[in-house]
Amino acid sequence: MKSVIMLLSCLTLGAANIDPPIKHDMFLFETPFLIGKWHIINPNLETRNSDEFLSITLLLESNYRFRIWVRNKDHTVKTWSGDYSADEHNLVIGLSSSSPQTFEYNVNPSQLILNGVTMTKILPRYLSGYWRSSVVKGDDVSASKISEIDLVLYPNFYFSIQSFTYTGMKKYRDGVYYIEDNNIYFIFDDGEQESQFALKRDQLFLTNEDSDTYIAFHRGGLD
């Protein structure tokens, strides 16, 4: 743990301020599960020689920009930002800084392991749970004669979805999802789908910029 915080703390703000690059089409991004906000709480707070921080949050974006927040025991917060790169095995943070740091990593939809230290992906508040559609509109869903959709978003970034048609047919699919900004990306065994989402405590709205699809959900309970 101490080696990780020391490496992260060595990063500087780097070169002059520039406009961040445009974010990528996530379906073309080579390591999409890296994208998101990752968090770890210091597990050694009660020990005398523990690191002087409460938690670390690491944001990785698809335009290869990062930001780190380190919350200290005195509740001050230090931040660093800059560029990163990644291949299948290594994550390099602070490419434009005076001391780029290289981490070996493993990642799954909900956990990022950096040099053996596990960080957990942060889920937007109120997003997980069971959602039942109240409005389903759009040419795509109309062509499929879909009348109702049940969507379950699990906190570990897995999901299941079941759609029902006016003729009584139903289709079940499951997979993993990930989020960047207000975009949610669903990965199925047989495909993938992008939507924009808006969230209130008990309402979820999904739209698609490339179609006229609009789905309004209300929070329900599993039957």
N, C-alpha and C positions, 0 to 999 in steps of 0.2 A: 504493500500500500504506500509506504513512504517513498519508494522509488518512483511510483507513478506521479504522486503529487509534486515531487521534486522536478521531474521532467516537465510536467505541465506548467509549473511555476517558473521555469526557465524561459518560457516563451515571452517575447516582447511584442509590442503592437506592430512592429515591422516597418515596412516602407510607408511612403506618403499615402494619404487617403486617396482612394480611387473609387469610382462607381463599381459596385459588385457586378460580376457577369450575370447575364440572363440565366435563369434556372433552366435545367435541362428537361426534355421530355423524359419522364421517369421510366417509361417503358424501354428507353434506349440507354438508361443509366446502368453501368456495369455492376454496381454494388448497391442496389436500392435499399436493402435492409439496413445499411449504415445510416440512412437519412432519418433524422429525427432528433429529439432532445433526450439525452441520456443522463442518468442521475445516480449518485452513490452517496450514502451517508457514512461517515467515518465510523467503522465498527469498533474502534478502540478508544472511544471518548473517555471511558472510565479509568484507563490506565495512565500512570504518571507520565510515561514517556510517549504518549500518543501524539500524532501529528496535530498541529495547531489549526485544524480546520474542522468545521461541522459537516460540510457537504461540498460536492463538486457537481456541476452541471455542464455538460458538453453538448453543444448544438452543432450538427453536421448538416449542411445544405447541399442540394444537387448542383449548385454553381461552384462547388469546391471551396466554399467559405465555411469557416468555423467560428464559434465563440465559446469561451469558457468562463464560467462564474465559479469562484471559490468563496464560500461563506466561512469566515473565520469564527473562532470561539468568542471573540468580542463583538460578533454580529456585523462586522464590516464585510464588504464584498469587494473582491478584486476581480477584474475582468481582463481577458485577452481576446484578440480576434485576429484573423488572418486567413491564409490559404492552406489547403491540405491536398494530399493526393492519396490514392489507395489502389492497391492491386488485390489479388485474392488472399494474400497473407499479411501484408504490411500496410500500416497507416502512418503517413508522415504528416505531422501537424506543424504548422509554422514555416511553410516553404519560403516565405519572404522575410523571415526573422533572422536574427544573427545566429540562432542556435536551433535549427529544425530538430524535432524529436521524432524518432521512429519507434513504432510500437508493433509487435506481433499481435494479431487480433483474430478472434473468432466471433461470428455474429449469427444470431438467429432473429426471428421477428421481434423478440422482446428483450434480448440480452446481448450486450456487447462486452467481450472479455479482452482487456488490454493488458498485455504482459501478465496474465494470470489474475487480474483484478476485474471483478464482474460489475458492470453498470447495468441499470435497468431502464428501459425506454419509458418515457413519461407519456401517458395517455391524456388527451384533452378531458377536462373535467366534464362529467355527466355523459360522455360518449358511450361507454360500455353499457351493455344491458340488452334487453329484449325489446324490439321495436316492431310495431304492427302498423301497416299502412292505413291511412285514412283518405288519401287522395293519390290516385295513380293516373297520370296524364302523359300524352306524347305519342307521336306516330309510331315509335318503336314498340312501345308496350301495347298500343292499340292493335298493331299488326299481329302481335302474339296473343291477343285476346286476354291479356293479363288483367285480372280484376283486383287482386290482393297480393300483398307481399309481406312475409314475416322475415325479419332480419335480426340475427343475434350477433352482437359485437362483443367478443370476449376480451378481458383485460390483457391477455397475453398476445393480442393482435392476430388471433384466429377468428374466423367468422363462419356462420352458416346462414343460408338464405333459402327460403322456400316460397315459390310463387304459385298462385292459383289462377286458373282461367275461368271464364264465364261458363265453359262447358264441363267444369268439374275436374279437369286435368290438373295435376300438380307436378312441379319439378323441384328437386332438392339439389343444392350444390354447397360446397364448403371450400375453404382455403385460408389464405392469409391476407392481411391488409396492412397498408402503411400509409402514412400521412405526411404531407408537406403543406404548410400554410393552410388554406381552406380546401385543399384537394385530398381526396381519399381514393386509394388505388386498391382494387380487389384483384387477387391472383387466384384463378381457378385451375384445375387440372387441364381444362380444355380452352382456356383463354384468359383474358384480363379485361378490366373495365375501369375507367376513370370517371369520377363524379366530383362536383363541387358540393360542399356541405355547409350548412348553417345549423347551429345548435342552440336550443334553449333547454332549460332544465328537463322538461318533459316532452319536447318536440324536436324532431330531426328532419331536415329538409335536404333532399338530394336533387341536384340538377346536373345537366350536361351541356357544356358550351357548344358541342358539335351537333346537338339535336335539341328538340323541344321537350325532352323528358323532364318531368317534374313529379317527384314523389314526396309526399308529406307523411311522416310517421308520428305516432304517439307512443309513449312508453307503455308497455304492457307487462303482463306476467306470463310465465311459461305455463301452459295448460297441462 
